Amino acid sequence: MKRISAPLTDSSVEDLRAGDEVLISGTIYTARDAAHKRLVELLKKGENLPFEIGGQIIYYAGPTPTRPGEIIGSAGPTTSYRMDPYAPLLIEHGLKGMIGKGQRTQPVLSAMKKFKAVYFAAVGGAGALISRAVKSSSIVAYEDLGPEAVRKLEVADFPAIVAQDCHGGDLFVEGVKKYSRSVL
């Protein structure tokens, strides 16, 4: 198990390999497709984003309403491919990590290689458990999107697995090959 701190650096991204189990501590942001669309529109207009994207990790999650006495509601990952039309431009502007579930498209993988970024998989269906790693939560943009607003999270030991790395390592491909060899 590797412990990493967010925001990420080129060096910390280069040290990660597909299949590595990690515990992330530091600052991460939540955003889903509606927020991604707005972020990319700002970049295309040459405007500033509502948070500094350099080195950041975006967690593809829309937390459920927060119960009294809790920091955040259940915060499980959403399917990542919905962010794929927007991710390459964000990566080009400094995004270093993404957390979600499911595979990424080739344009995202190419941008990850070119600009040194990493994609982490979080366990779907474990949102209540994942939310325990969140130590603080605040909305930083797009409150009108409700659960899909951009949130700044401070996390400690957020569990994830490196699914696709900046070297071309791909747990989805490697896992299938490994499984295929074991059943043949």
C-alpha positions in Angstrom: 0.0 0.0 0.0 1.5 3.3 -1.1 0.7 6.6 0.7 0.5 9.6 -1.5 -0.3 13.3 -0.9 -2.5 15.5 -3.0 -2.0 17.7 -4.8 0.3 15.5 -7.0 3.5 16.3 -8.7 5.0 14.8 -11.9 7.3 12.8 -9.7 4.6 11.3 -7.6 2.6 10.4 -10.7 5.6 8.8 -12.4 6.1 6.6 -9.3 2.7 5.0 -9.6 2.0 1.9 -11.6 -1.3 0.2 -12.6 -2.3 -2.2 -9.8 -0.8 -0.1 -7.0 -3.0 0.2 -4.0 -2.9 3.7 -2.6 -4.1 5.8 0.3 -4.5 9.4 -0.7 -4.3 12.2 1.9 -4.6 16.0 1.2 -6.9 18.1 -0.9 -9.1 16.6 -3.7 -12.1 18.0 -5.6 -15.4 16.4 -6.6 -16.9 17.1 -10.0 -19.1 15.3 -12.4 -20.1 15.8 -16.1 -22.2 19.0 -15.7 -19.4 20.7 -13.7 -16.8 19.4 -16.2 -18.7 21.0 -19.0 -18.6 24.4 -17.3 -14.9 24.1 -16.4 -14.0 23.3 -20.0 -16.1 26.2 -21.2 -14.2 28.5 -18.9 -10.8 27.2 -20.3 -12.0 27.6 -23.9 -12.9 31.3 -23.1 -9.5 31.8 -21.5 -11.0 32.4 -18.1 -9.8 31.2 -14.7 -11.2 28.1 -13.1 -12.9 28.3 -9.7 -9.9 26.4 -8.2 -6.2 25.9 -9.1 -6.2 22.8 -11.3 -2.4 22.3 -11.3 -1.5 19.0 -9.5 -5.1 18.4 -8.4 -7.1 15.2 -8.3 -10.8 15.3 -9.3 -13.0 12.6 -7.7 -16.0 11.8 -10.0 -18.6 11.8 -7.2 -21.9 13.5 -6.3 -22.3 13.0 -2.6 -25.7 12.3 -1.1 -27.2 14.8 1.3 -25.2 15.2 4.5 -26.9 13.8 7.6 -26.7 15.8 10.8 -23.4 15.4 12.6 -21.7 14.1 9.4 -19.1 15.8 7.2 -20.5 14.5 3.9 -23.0 12.1 2.7 -22.3 8.8 1.0 -19.6 9.6 -1.7 -19.2 6.7 -4.0 -17.5 7.0 -7.5 -19.5 7.5 -10.7 -18.7 6.1 -14.1 -15.8 8.0 -15.5 -16.4 7.8 -19.3 -19.0 10.6 -19.0 -16.1 13.0 -18.1 -13.9 11.7 -21.0 -14.9 14.5 -23.5 -13.6 17.0 -21.0 -10.7 15.3 -19.2 -8.0 15.7 -21.9 -8.2 19.6 -21.8 -8.2 19.6 -18.0 -5.2 17.3 -18.0 -3.4 19.6 -20.4 -4.1 22.4 -18.0 -2.5 20.6 -15.1 -5.0 18.0 -13.7 -2.8 15.2 -12.4 -5.3 12.6 -11.1 -8.8 11.4 -11.5 -10.8 9.0 -9.3 -13.8 7.1 -10.6 -15.0 3.7 -11.9 -14.7 2.1 -15.3 -12.3 2.4 -18.1 -11.1 5.6 -19.9 -11.1 6.3 -23.6 -8.0 6.6 -25.7 -7.9 10.4 -25.8 -7.8 10.5 -22.0 -5.1 7.8 -21.9 -3.1 9.7 -24.5 -3.3 12.9 -22.5 -2.3 11.1 -19.3 0.9 9.8 -21.0 1.7 13.2 -22.6 1.0 15.4 -19.5 1.8 12.8 -16.7 -1.5 12.1 -15.1 -3.0 9.0 -13.4 -6.4 7.4 -13.1 -7.5 5.8 -9.8 -10.4 3.4 -9.4 -12.5 3.6 -6.3 -14.8 0.8 -5.2 -18.3 1.3 -6.5 -21.0 0.6 -3.9 -18.7 1.6 -1.0 -19.6 5.3 -0.9 -20.5 5.2 2.8 -17.2 3.6 3.6 -15.2 6.0 1.3 -16.9 9.0 2.9 -15.1 8.1 6.2 -11.9 9.3 4.6 -13.3 12.8 4.2 -12.3 15.1 7.0 -13.8 18.3 5.6 -16.0 19.3 2.7 -17.0 22.7 1.2 -18.6 23.8 -2.0 -16.3 25.9 -4.2 -18.3 26.2 -7.4 -21.6 25.6 -9.1 -23.8 25.2 -6.0 -26.8 25.2 -8.4 -25.8 21.7 -9.4 -26.7 20.3 -6.0 -24.8 17.1 -5.4 -22.8 17.7 -8.6 -21.4 21.0 -7.3 -17.6 21.2 -7.2 -16.5 20.4 -3.7 -13.1 20.8 -2.0 -12.5 17.7 0.2 -9.7 17.2 2.7 -9.1 13.5 2.9 -7.0 11.2 5.0 -6.2 7.7 3.7 -8.7 7.7 0.9 -8.5 4.2 -0.6 -8.0 3.7 -4.3 -6.2 1.5 -6.9 -4.1 2.8 -9.8 -6.2 1.7 -12.7 -4.3 3.4 -15.6 -0.9 5.1 -15.2 1.1 7.6 -17.2 3.4 4.8 -18.6 0.6 3.1 -20.4 -0.1 0.5 -17.7 -3.7 -0.5 -17.7 -5.2 -2.6 -14.9 -8.3 -3.3 -17.0 -6.2 -4.8 -19.8 -3.7 -6.6 -17.5 -6.5 -8.0 -15.3 -8.2 -9.5 -18.3 -5.0 -11.1 -19.6 -4.2 -12.5 -16.1 -7.7 -13.9 -15.7 -7.7 -15.4 -19.2 -4.4 -17.2 -18.5 -5.7 -18.6 -15.2 -8.9 -20.0 -16.6 -7.4 -21.6 -19.8 
